[in-house]
Amino acid sequence: MNHLPASQRFPGLKLLVAIASFMVVIAGIMSAQTFLIPILFSLFLAVLGSPAVGLLMRIKFPKIIAVLTVALIFIALLIGVGTLLGRSVNEFTNSMPKYTERVSELSQGFQVWLEEKGLGTIEDGVFSKLNPDSVMNLLGTALRGLVSALSSTMMVFIVMVFMLYEAADFRDKLQLAMGKAFNQERFEGVAFDVQRYLAIKTATSAITGFLVAAFNFGMGIDFWILWGIIAYIMNYIPFVGSILASVPAIILALIQFGVPAAITVAIVYLIINVGVSNFLEPIMMGRRLGLSPLVVFLSLVIWGWIWGPAGMLLSVPLTMVFKILLEHSEEFRWIAILMDNRPENMPEITSS
């Protein structure tokens, strides 16, 4: 009986062990989400802030002063955004009875229009089960849940400060710990690419939020600041984020001004998101930092399954960081190539 060489045999046992190990890791990540999610938010904030800390230290600021300065700026920005968001949601919640009455009027008008066209009524149809109070309460509950999720930031702030403080000396510690095995050029390449991606994604999300807020303000739609903040946050979620961000503004435009205004809002949201995501973002990031659309979609599904809405929010940043780390690894670089949208633009790495 002929036997294949060991190099040509299908590694079934190794594959099973790898799959089992992967599932154990996933189960651990899911069970530790309460602990891990704030740490990851802290890590991303620290990565964004570490260049500013380095700049302040180069102009002779003491390290603790530089760290506290950057941390206070982040805290002020987050508290400001959180305050605006909370106030807008409270105002929206208090205004729901007014909008509920308008929804009832629109529903009755639709009934009349159907009767005039000889199409009957929808009393026995699925639309009769839609209570205006339920629709508005559902929207208000979702917005309050968003505020609640963003308000638990004390741990994020504390961990961020410690990470910023450690980041100033982290490269030197790795140099001492790893000795000749430490490749400074590769480490700096990974750090730069991660910082660049997060900075660009934050900037494009801010542009999206500003454009959305300005448009809603120009249209006269109530709570335009709220819709801009939501568009900024949801821009981190690929594919479905922009759709979910547009729904409340479209509903409110329909309630305030009718069907033509709602259609206009939907079209402008589409133009803004397509323009920023498909044109501006690729230009700013360059082809090398792009992810395959399939990888983006799968990351959204997988991280959403693991961590729910927070996982969807973090899906692309986490996957992008993972890809950057892999592309700087000689052993796992092939995975990064499969994940890349334009792998031919990926630079070669030097051996350590």
C-alpha positions in Angstrom: 0.0 0.0 0.0 1.4 3.4 -1.1 1.6 6.2 1.4 1.9 9.9 0.6 4.9 11.8 1.9 4.3 13.6 5.2 4.5 17.0 3.4 1.5 16.0 1.1 -0.8 14.5 3.7 -3.9 16.5 4.7 -3.3 17.8 8.2 -6.7 16.7 9.5 -5.8 16.5 13.2 -4.0 19.8 13.1 -7.0 21.4 11.4 -9.4 20.1 14.0 -7.1 21.3 16.9 -6.9 24.7 15.2 -10.6 25.0 14.8 -11.2 23.8 18.4 -8.7 26.3 19.7 -10.3 29.1 17.6 -13.8 28.3 19.1 -12.4 28.3 22.6 -10.8 31.7 22.0 -14.1 33.0 20.6 -16.0 31.7 23.6 -13.6 33.5 25.9 -13.8 36.7 24.0 -17.6 36.6 24.1 -17.7 35.9 27.9 -15.2 38.7 28.6 -16.9 41.4 26.5 -17.8 43.5 29.5 -14.1 43.8 30.3 -12.6 43.8 26.8 -14.8 46.3 25.0 -13.9 49.3 27.3 -10.2 48.3 27.0 -10.4 48.3 23.2 -12.0 51.7 23.1 -9.3 52.9 25.5 -6.6 51.4 23.2 -8.0 53.1 20.1 -8.1 56.4 21.9 -4.5 55.9 23.1 -3.3 55.1 19.6 -4.9 58.3 18.3 -3.4 60.3 21.1 0.1 58.9 21.3 1.5 61.1 18.4 0.3 64.2 20.2 1.9 63.0 23.5 5.2 62.4 21.5 5.0 65.9 20.0 4.5 67.5 23.4 7.4 65.6 24.8 9.7 66.6 22.0 9.0 70.3 22.8 10.1 69.6 26.4 6.8 68.9 28.1 7.2 66.5 31.0 5.7 63.1 30.2 3.0 63.2 32.8 2.0 66.7 31.7 1.9 65.7 28.1 -0.2 62.6 28.9 -2.7 64.5 31.0 -3.0 67.3 28.5 -3.9 64.9 25.7 -6.2 62.9 28.0 -8.0 66.0 29.1 -8.6 67.1 25.5 -10.1 63.7 24.7 -12.2 63.8 27.9 -13.5 67.3 27.1 -14.4 66.2 23.5 -16.2 63.1 24.6 -18.0 64.8 27.4 -19.1 67.6 25.0 -20.4 65.1 22.4 -22.0 63.0 25.1 -23.7 66.1 26.6 -25.0 67.2 23.2 -26.2 63.7 22.5 -28.0 63.3 25.8 -29.6 66.7 25.7 -30.9 66.1 22.1 -32.2 62.7 23.0 -34.1 64.1 26.1 -35.6 66.9 23.9 -36.6 64.3 21.3 -38.2 62.1 24.0 -40.1 65.0 25.4 -41.4 66.0 21.9 -42.6 62.5 21.1 -46.3 63.2 21.9 -46.3 66.0 19.3 -44.8 63.7 16.7 -47.2 60.9 17.6 -50.1 63.1 16.8 -48.5 63.9 13.4 -48.0 60.2 12.7 -51.7 59.6 13.4 -52.6 62.4 11.0 -50.4 61.0 8.3 -51.9 57.5 8.8 -55.4 58.8 8.5 -54.5 60.8 5.4 -53.0 57.7 3.8 -56.2 55.8 4.6 -58.2 58.5 2.8 -55.8 58.4 -0.2 -56.3 54.7 -0.5 -60.1 55.0 -0.5 -60.0 57.7 -3.1 -57.9 55.5 -5.4 -60.3 52.6 -4.9 -57.7 50.5 -3.1 -59.8 49.9 0.0 -58.4 50.4 3.5 -55.6 48.8 5.5 -57.7 48.1 8.6 -57.2 44.4 8.3 -53.7 44.5 6.9 -50.3 44.5 8.5 -50.1 48.3 8.7 -53.0 48.3 11.1 -50.8 46.7 13.7 -48.4 49.6 13.6 -49.2 51.9 16.6 -47.8 55.4 16.2 -47.0 55.4 20.0 -45.1 52.1 19.6 -43.1 53.5 16.6 -42.0 56.7 18.4 -41.3 54.9 21.6 -39.1 52.3 19.8 -37.1 55.2 18.3 -36.8 56.9 21.6 -35.7 53.7 23.4 -33.0 53.1 20.7 -31.6 56.6 21.1 -31.6 56.4 24.9 -29.8 53.1 24.7 -27.1 54.7 22.6 -26.7 57.4 25.2 -26.5 54.8 28.0 -23.8 52.9 26.1 -21.7 56.0 25.6 -22.1 57.2 29.1 -20.1 54.4 30.7 -16.8 56.0 30.0 -15.1 56.3 33.4 -13.1 53.1 32.9 -12.3 54.1 29.3 -10.8 57.4 30.5 -8.7 55.8 33.3 -7.3 53.0 31.1 -6.6 55.5 28.3 -4.5 57.6 30.6 -2.4 54.6 31.7 -2.0 53.5 28.1 -0.9 56.9 27.0 1.7 57.0 29.8 3.0 53.6 28.9 3.1 54.2 25.2 5.8 56.8 25.6 8.3 54.2 26.7 6.8 51.1 25.1 9.2 50.9 22.2 12.2 51.1 24.6 10.8 48.4 26.8 10.3 46.1 23.8 13.9 46.8 22.7 15.2 45.8 26.1 12.9 42.8 26.4 13.5 41.3 23.0 17.0 42.4 22.3 18.2 41.6 18.7 14.9 39.9 17.9 13.2 43.3 18.1 12.8 44.9 14.6 12.3 48.6 15.3 11.5 49.5 11.7 8.7 46.9 11.5 7.3 48.0 14.9 7.2 51.6 13.8 5.6 50.6 10.5 2.8 48.8 12.4 2.3 51.7 14.8 2.2 54.2 12.0 -0.2 52.3 9.9 -2.6 51.7 12.8 -2.5 55.4 13.8 -3.0 56.5 10.3 -6.0 54.3 9.7 -7.7 55.3 12.9 -7.0 59.0 12.3 -8.4 58.9 8.8 -11.5 56.9 9.8 -12.2 59.3 12.6 -11.7 62.3 10.2 -14.0 60.8 7.5 -16.6 60.0 10.2 -16.5 63.6 11.4 -16.9 64.9 7.9 -19.9 62.6 7.4 -21.5 63.8 10.7 -20.9 67.5 9.8 -22.4 67.1 6.3 -25.4 65.3 7.7 -25.9 67.9 10.4 -25.6 70.8 8.0 -28.0 69.2 5.5 -30.6 68.5 8.2 -30.2 72.1 9.5 -30.7 73.5 6.0 -33.8 71.3 5.6 -35.2 72.6 8.9 -35.5 69.1 10.3 -35.6 69.1 14.1 -32.7 67.8 16.2 -30.2 68.2 13.4 -27.3 68.0 15.9 -28.5 64.6 17.1 -28.7 63.2 13.5 -25.1 64.5 12.8 -23.7 62.8 15.9 -25.5 59.6 15.1 -24.1 59.7 11.6 -20.6 60.3 12.9 -20.8 57.3 15.3 -22.6 54.9 12.8 -20.1 55.7 10.1 -17.7 53.3 11.9 -20.1 50.4 11.1 -19.8 49.3 7.4 -22.8 48.8 5.1 -25.6 49.0 7.6 -24.3 51.9 9.7 -25.2 54.6 7.2 -28.6 53.0 6.6 -29.4 52.8 10.3 -28.2 56.4 10.8 -30.5 57.7 8.1 -33.7 56.0 9.3 -34.6 58.4 12.2 -34.0 61.5 10.1 -36.1 60.1 7.2 -38.9 59.3 9.6 -38.8 62.8 11.1 -38.7 64.4 7.7 -41.7 62.5 6.7 -43.5 63.5 9.9 -42.6 67.2 9.6 -42.7 67.8 5.8 -44.2 64.8 4.1 -43.1 62.2 1.5 -41.1 64.5 -0.9 -38.9 65.7 2.0 -38.3 62.1 3.2 -37.3 61.0 -0.2 -34.9 64.0 -0.5 -33.3 63.1 2.9 -32.8 59.5 1.8 -31.2 60.6 -1.5 -28.8 63.1 0.2 -27.8 60.6 2.9 -27.0 58.1 0.1 -24.9 60.7 -1.7 -23.0 61.8 1.4 -22.2 58.2 2.5 -21.3 57.0 -1.0 -19.1 60.1 -1.6 -17.3 59.8 1.7 -16.9 56.0 1.8 -16.3 55.3 -1.9 -14.3 58.3 -2.9 -12.9 60.5 -0.1 -11.9 57.6 2.3 -10.0 55.6 -0.4 -8.1 58.7 -1.5 -7.1 59.6 2.1 -6.1 56.0 3.1 -4.5 55.0 -0.2 -5.0 51.6 -1.8 -2.7 49.8 0.6 -4.9 50.2 3.7 -8.0 49.0 2.0 -9.9 45.9 3.0 -11.7 43.5 0.6 -15.5 44.2 0.6 -16.0 40.5 1.5 -13.7 40.8 4.5 -15.5 43.9 5.6 -18.8 42.2 5.4 -17.6 39.1 7.2 -15.9 41.1 9.9 -19.2 43.0 10.5 -21.1 39.7 10.8 -18.5 37.9 13.0 -17.8 40.8 15.4 -21.5 41.6 15.5 -22.2 38.0 16.5 -19.5 38.0 19.1 -20.1 41.4 20.8 -23.4 42.7 19.4 -23.7 46.4 18.5 -20.3 47.2 20.1 -18.7 44.5 17.9 -20.3 46.0 14.8 -18.9 49.4 15.8 -15.4 48.0 16.3 -15.5 45.5 13.5 -13.6 47.4 10.8 -11.0 49.0 13.2 -10.3 45.6 14.7 -10.0 43.9 11.4 -7.9 46.6 10.0 -5.5 46.5 12.9 -5.4 42.7 12.6 -4.6 43.0 8.9 -1.8 45.5 9.5 -0.2 43.3 12.1 -0.4 40.3 9.7 1.1 42.1 6.8 4.2 43.0 8.9 4.6 39.3 9.7 6.6 37.0 7.4 4.8 33.9 8.6 1.2 35.2 8.3 1.6 37.8 5.5 -0.4 35.5 3.1 -3.5 36.1 5.2 -3.1 39.8 5.0 -2.8 39.5 1.2 -6.1 37.6 1.0 -7.7 40.3 3.1 -6.5 43.2 1.0 -8.5 44.9 -1.6 -5.4 45.7 -3.7 -2.7 43.2 -2.6 -0.3 44.2 -5.4 0.2 47.5 -3.6 1.3 45.9 -0.4 5.0 46.7 0.3 7.6 44.0 1.0 8.9 43.6 4.5 12.5 43.1 5.6 13.6 40.2 7.7 14.5 40.9 11.3 
